Structures are given as C-alpha cells and as structure tokens.
Amino acid sequence: MNTIGTVLRLTTFGESHGVAIGGVIDGFPSGVVVDEEYVRSEMRRRRPGQSRVTTARNEADEVEFLSGIFEGRTTGTPIGFIIRNTNNHSADYDNLRDAYRPSHADYTYAVKYGVRDHRGGGRSSARETAVRVCAGALAKLALKQLGITVQAYTSQVGDIALDGGYEAYDLSLTESNAVRCPDAEKAAAMENLILDVKREGDTIGGIVTCVAKGVPAGLGAPLYNKLSSSLAHAMLTINAAKGFDYGGGFASVTGRGSRQNDVFYNDNGTINTRTNNSGGMQGGISNGQDIYFRVAFKPVATILREQSTVGVDGNDTLISARGRHDPCVVPRAVPIVEAMAAMVILDHYLLARTSRL
C-alpha cells in the first residue's frame, strides 16, 4: 500500500538508491498559492547533512513539480513531482547483499516479495519521507489559508525530556538548534548525548510532540475513520516510529475520571472546555481545542558496530555496517511528523465538507 488518505491522497514511489523518489497528490484543492521557497525551506529541514547530529549523506532534495500547478497556483488536478537521488553511495551496502541486518526490514521484505533491494534498505528506507515532507508543505500552505497551523518539536532524547507541555514553551525557538527543541538548555544536553552516542558507534531514540492550532470542531468520523486513529496511522507509517498517544495519553491511566474529564462551559457564547486532556479530540472528532500528540521513535537500527546475524543461506555470520546514518532520527523526524499531521487534517477537512449541506 503506497497511498495514504481518503479525499486527499498521496501516492509515493522510489527507493533510497534509485534514480529518484517522488509522489502524486490527488484531490488537492485548487487555487492554493504554491510558495516554492517555502517548500524548499521545509525540504531543508528534513534533508540529510544539515548538522553534526544527522547523517552525512548530502542530498539537495530539490523538488521538480511535473503537473498540477499553473502560474503559481494548484489547479485541482493531480500534482506530480520527483526528487532526484544525487549522493547515493550504493557500494557501502555491498556487504549486506547476502545478510539480514538486525531490526531492519531486510528479512521481512525478502519473505514477502522474494527479492529485496539491499542498497540502503531500498523502499523501506527513510529516504522516502522526503516525498511526504514535500506533500506536507503543500498541505500546510492550504491549512494556512484556513487559519490552521501545525508545529512539532523534539520533547525527549534518551532520558533527557522537557518538563512541561507545549504550552510552557515558545515553539518559535524550535528551529534555533540542531535537535529542534524549544528549550535551549535541554537542547544542548540532547545534542551532547546524541554526539556521545555517535562517537560510540551507537544510536538513541526519543519523542516528537506535535500541536495543531485552529482546527475547527467536527473533523473526523466514527467509527473507523476517526481523526485520532488517522493521525495514529499516519505517524506509525514513519520509519522508526514505535508509539503514539494524544492528550493525556498513557499517563492518564494513573488518574481518575474526576480529574481527567474536560468540563464544558459557555465562553461568551462559544462552547469551550476548561482543560484539554482529550488532546482536542473526543469520540475521534475534533472539538475545537488544540490537537496535540506524541510520537515515540526507537534508536536507529543501523549501528556502526559489528553485530551477529544470519545470511540469506540461514547460516550465522557477522556484519559491520558502513555508510552514513543518523545517530538519532528525532531531529529530522520533526518536519516529517508535521507533514503527516498536515495531510491528515487537510484530508479530514475536505471530507467534512462532504458530510453535510
């Protein structure tokens, strides 16, 4: 399944070390002004080689739009685009042709398809997420016209975590450091931890928090197309994502309903809630409050250490990964989480328009 969405649909194609990756966006509304410099800036946020805490692979990630845009505006027809791969070092993976890397998709792809592209993981590589960021940038431009913003940030790396929720921080500071954390002191500690882990040839995980503001009430549909479940699905399609929760999330299991319930009140003619433990969604439908959620990412599976595994012949062997890899995926995952959230919210907005007269 290479397509996500209901009304707004993104289909992606390509492999890590192929000629190019790309996508087709169908169902995108017409008349949206395409700020190509903004799209480029979003691509730079995800691109490799941007700092000491990311992979050294140096891709420009320039987007070539092929269709669906005329005189700077979307036309409502499919938007096709490609992103060429220009800095792939396929020889770095020659020693992995006949062995399965621990915790990668090598074995499962081989079992399912009977063939696999061993170069950088092929289709299972996080390289594909560049396509999502491009599509998400367009979605964010459309949401901007509706007064909706989506902002993500790094809230935890290893055991270093922010102490408060998103309301406690100036999220405009997120891009002021390499780890994309709005707390400068915590950001410095996170960066040092990542660099220490990198020097050891190891990797580490963390959490990305995301908040969407300005989302109107009424987005989402019961029972199997809830906004919350759509967000969870989208986030868990991101490479290395291992967990999703929203609002009070897993922490709410230790509380009681008397404290967890979001009490309604009349706010000068507008229905509001005194708290937002629901994370902006109740019954899977947006209630007009800020939507916020968290995505947990595991340590990157590729470590620069010798590991035991088995070969395609089933015999025990040892492998040593080469190449250029992220010691922590979290900083580059921030724009990916935003992109996926923006596409889901825009998709549900378009779907809601068809729900009632």
Secondary structure by P-SEA (a helix, b strand, c coil): cccccccbbbbbbbccccccccccccccccccccaaaaaaaaaaaaccccccccccccccbbbbbccccccccccccbbbbbbbbcccccccccccccccccccaaaaaaaaccccccccccccccccaaaaaaaaaaaaaaaaaacbbbbbbbcccccccccccccccccccccccccccccaaaaaaaaaaaaaaaaacccccbbbbbbbccccccccccccccaaaaaaaaaaaccccccccccccccccccccccccccccccccbbbbccccccccccccccccbbbbbbbbcccccccbbbbbbccccccbbbbbbccccccccccaaaaaaaaaaaaaaaaaaaaaaccc
